[in-house]
Structure formats: structure tokens, C-alpha cells
Amino acid sequence: MVSTVLNSTVDASPRRSHQLRRYAGIGLLVPACISWGLSTALTKVVLEQLTPVDLFGIEVAVSAVPLVLLALLRGARPGRPSPALLLLGVLEPGLTYLLFDLGIRRTAASHAALLLALDAPATLLLAVAFLRERADLLLVSSLALGVGGTVLVTWHADGADASLAGDVLVIGSTLTGAAYGVLARHVAPNRDVVVVTAVQMLGALSVAVPVFFVSFARGASSIGTADGAHLALAVAVGMLGGVIPFLLFNRAIARVPALQASLILVLVPVVGAAASVLLLAERLSGLAVSGGLLALAGAGLAALRADDEPSRTEGSPIADPPAEDDAPVVRLPCTAPCAAG
């Protein structure tokens, strides 16, 4: 009998350890969601004096510089980074943030926040299309709710700040984010969280640098005329929407399965919409609220469908950090002239 008790205690220990890791991951994901949601509303304030391209450049720079320095301090050696990891950064925050900043300039922040809920159903759709995952009733229901909710949110303009063009750009942002989510599941296992996030931000720089300098050369930049308060807020948006939540998310995803984490990420549009109403005094119509709830339900179904997968998928974007002797390498990507050579 003593042997039975000992065996059950030994068997329970790994399960308890696994549960504690899961809870720790959730504890990291929640503040990441709050950070992303707040950055959505604050972006609208920054765009009162800066252009979307200005803000995009600041966001990426604020995230990339400290992360690269931190990665080097952790022992990362200069070298050629993985093209797949750079592609992650091109997708998100690269194209995802650029499209979002362009879109939120043309629509209400509350609209933009609610439309972010389309990300989870879109991720599942791309997983079926490119990763040959099975299509089932939960998937179809998730997509139907996500698309239906998106249509309702964009159907009616809630005030002068809302527009279909802006909503479409935000939807494009969620689609590139979904593509990032699918690719991330397979391209960055067993790597240091800080280094992976740093390389991701370098990939985003390959988009931000040429876009920003073209805008600056054409005289379209407003950085020189913006006041100090808006510039400081732009830096804060870069921290809240970039380095802070990405580090938290990439650490958490080692403890929580990638798709299952999407259930918690539903908090992002909720926090974003609430912050837009409270901080910006925006108003949501009943139709937009209904659409947002449908989209959130679709995101929830997408996460519930992920419960059928193993608790730790083989393609998890980030696993435990490697040993110091196996530190990955990082190198600043070439600019266009360098690549041409």
C-alpha cells in the first residue's frame, strides 16, 4: 500500500509541474493582452500629430534596439539569422503593424479593436489551407462567427472616425497576423526567447526602414512638427505594443500551446474596445457590439478546437531556452543596396 501511495505521488508530481507551467504561461499572457489592448487605443491619440508611417517606424525601432542589445548581452553571436525568423518579423510586427496603423488612422479605435478578434478564426483557416489540418464543425462555426461579426462591425460607421476603408486595412492586418501565427508554429523551436524576438524585430526593420525613409524624403513625415508629449506617447505605444507583450507572449507560449493561447488572446480586442470607449470617449452602436461579440465567440471556438491538440505541439514557436553553449546567432539584415550586391 505504501508503494501504491508513493507511485501515485510520483505520477502526480509531473502533472502538477505541468499545471504550474500552464498557470505561469497564463499569468504572462494576460498582461501581454492588456498591453496590446491599451496600445490600440493610444495609437489613435498618437496619430493626431504623427503619420501612420512615422508611428510604425518608432514602434519597430523602440522594440528592435533594446531587444538586439539584450540578445547580444545574453551571448548571441553576430551571424546570419534564419530567413524564416526574419519572415516572421516581416509579417508581424512588420506588415501587421503598418496595415493596422494605416487602418486605425481612417477608422474608429473601437472598430479596429473589435476587428482584431478575426485573427483566431483566420489562423485556423490558414492552418487548414497550408498545414493540412482537418476541417470540422468547430472550425466552420468559428469562421462563420468571425466573418459574420466582422461584417456587422464594418456595416455601420459609428461616428466620423469610422470608415470602411480603415476597417478593411485593419482586417488585412489581422490576416497578416494570422499568417504569422501559422508560420511561427514551425520555424523557431528550441531557441532563446529574447533572441527570437530580437530577430523578429529585425525582420520588421527591413520593412520599416525603407518605408519610413521614402515617406521622409517625400516630405510626408510629421515627426519634426509633433510636440514632445505625442512623441513620448509614440515611444510608449512602441513599448506597449511591441517589446513588452512580445517578450511576455514568446515566454508564455513555451508553457501554453499556441492555438490554445488564442482563448486568452481574445482579451486583446476586449481591452482595446473598452480603452477606446473610456479613454477616447468613442461610442459603439448596438450593431458593432453584436458584431464584436460574434467575432469574440468565433475566437473562443477557435481556441476550444485547439484543446484537441497535444498540450505541447511539436511546432510550438518558442520552447525552453537552449544551453548557453548553443546560443543562436544574430546579424543585422542587409539593406536593399546590400542585398542587391
Sequence and secondary structure as in RCSB ss.txt:
>XXXX:A:sequence
MVSTVLNSTVDASPRRSHQLRRYAGIGLLVPACISWGLSTALTKVVLEQLTPVDLFGIEVAVSAVPLVLLALLRG
ARPGRPSPALLLLGVLEPGLTYLLFDLGIRRTAASHAALLLALDAPATLLLAVAFLRERADLLLVSSLALGVGGT
VLVTWHADGADASLAGDVLVIGSTLTGAAYGVLARHVAPNRDVVVVTAVQMLGALSVAVPVFFVSFARGASSIGT
ADGAHLALAVAVGMLGGVIPFLLFNRAIARVPALQASLILVLVPVVGAAASVLLLAERLSGLAVSGGLLALAGAG
LAALRADDEPSRTEGSPIADPPAEDDAPVVRLPCTAPCAAG
>XXXX:A:secstr
 HHHHHHHHHHHHHHHHHHHHHHHHHHHHHHHHHHHHHHHHHHHHHTTTS HHHHHHHHHHHHHHHHHHHHHHTT
 EES   HHHHHHHIIIIIIHHHHHHHHHTTS HHHHHHHGGGHHHHHHHHHHHHH     HHHHHHHHHHHHHH
HHHHHS  STT  HHHHHHHHHHHHHHHHHHHHHHHH TT  HHHHHHHHHHHHHHHHHHHHHHHHHTT   TTT
S HHHHHHHHHHHIIIIIHHHHHHHHHTTTS TTTTHHHHTHHHHHHHHHHHHHH     HHHHHHHHHHHHHHH
HHHHHGGGS SS TT S  S   GGG  EE     HHHHH 
